[in-house]
Amino acid sequence: MSDLPFIPQANPGAGYRALKAEIDAAVSRALASGWYILGAEGRAFEAEYAAWLGTAHAVGCANGTDALALALRALGIGPGSAVATVSHTAVATVAAIEMVGATPVLIDIDPAFYTMDPVELGTVIAHPPTGLPPIRAVIPVHLYGQAADIPAIRAAAPGLPVIEDCSQAHGATLGGRKLGTLTEISTFSLYPTKNLGALGDGGVIATGDAGLATRLAALRQYGWHTHYISDEAGVNSRLDELQAAILRVKLAHLDAQNARRAAIAARFDAACAAGGLTPPARRPDATHVFHQYVLRVPDRADFQARMKARGIGTGIHYPMPVHLQPAYAGRVALGPAACAATALASAEVVSLPIHPDLTEAELDRICAALA
Ligand SMILES: *Cc1c(COP(=O)(O)O)cnc(C)c1O
């Protein structure tokens, strides 16, 4: 084992310490306000997030899973509807579809970019699996910080609403436009390890549609359009003032942190080339924000053990595709590819540490190990 300090794959504590003075001041301000749920901090965060993203409306909520479920509900999708998404994702994407009573159908990935295969999506829309309710929405996931092919997905699913799951892609672009502004509605997790992370749970939904925004703001709080009067049945999924105050601080640093991730990725690319490893593919006309820097290694356990011996943590995103997990295996609908590329990827993917607070010394150690 290495005697050097261990480099964890993710390190949200370092993210806090790097901004401690600013975050502590924001927390004190929120505590002193005497207002802890849906107040000035939350409204300011929503306005600042919408402006940063370049969309008209952002609605805070409790987490990224709820953000997806609220988006589906706002679009009127529930029991009797199927929703196409991927199996190579955080289980949350699929869980959110079932939370609203809809039926997931899982499409395989394009193995180069780990995102939804638009060709198979088109096949599933044209020839849905038997026994499936009508497909009424599509949720592509912008995985690891890089865009799914939204124009091709749109073309494969004409007329269907598309919800971008941007939980791993805050700030990434496609065709010069920020992800989360390419479709009618998009969702972001603000879990601590995401590119924009709270110090607790949080989520946000973005839309350019004022009607959807109003509906989302009601659905997240019991369906209230007016205080204490539920016009429709909603849920409790609010972003609290402490997290909103913290997120306002972190949002101001997000672009610089994404630039730092890109610079780290460039260092890794060079080290991978030296070490005979293939760097992750970049989609043309897109910017990748490197939520994860993911390699494919056939001898993954050995690779991880050798990195660990050098004091370097690695992760696997994700070790078991959703369709093979005990809760879903055998009962969740798949497209004709039966998620074969997904299963191959999940056996080989490995994620390096890439958070923006890595020190130069840590970066040098990781690059030396790769080379
Ligand atoms: C993190 C994540 C989620 C879920 O977010 P939570 O805030 O943990 O509920 C959903 N989708 C993707 C792709 C994620 O990475």
The ligand as a Gaussian input file, in Angstrom:
#p B3LYP/6-31G(d) Opt

LIG

0 1
 C      -28.051000      11.547000      -9.092000
 C      -28.964000      11.218000     -10.205000
 C      -30.351000      11.179000     -10.049000
 C      -31.049000      11.237000      -8.715000
 O      -30.817000      12.282000      -7.939000
 P      -31.132000      12.293000      -6.364000
 O      -30.917000      13.732000      -6.067000
 O      -30.142000      11.391000      -5.716000
 O      -32.537000      11.857000      -6.178000
 C      -31.140000      10.964000     -11.170000
 N      -30.597000      10.757000     -12.370000
 C      -29.262000      10.733000     -12.555000
 C      -28.714000      10.496000     -13.919000
 C      -28.398000      10.947000     -11.478000
 O      -27.079000      10.915000     -11.663000

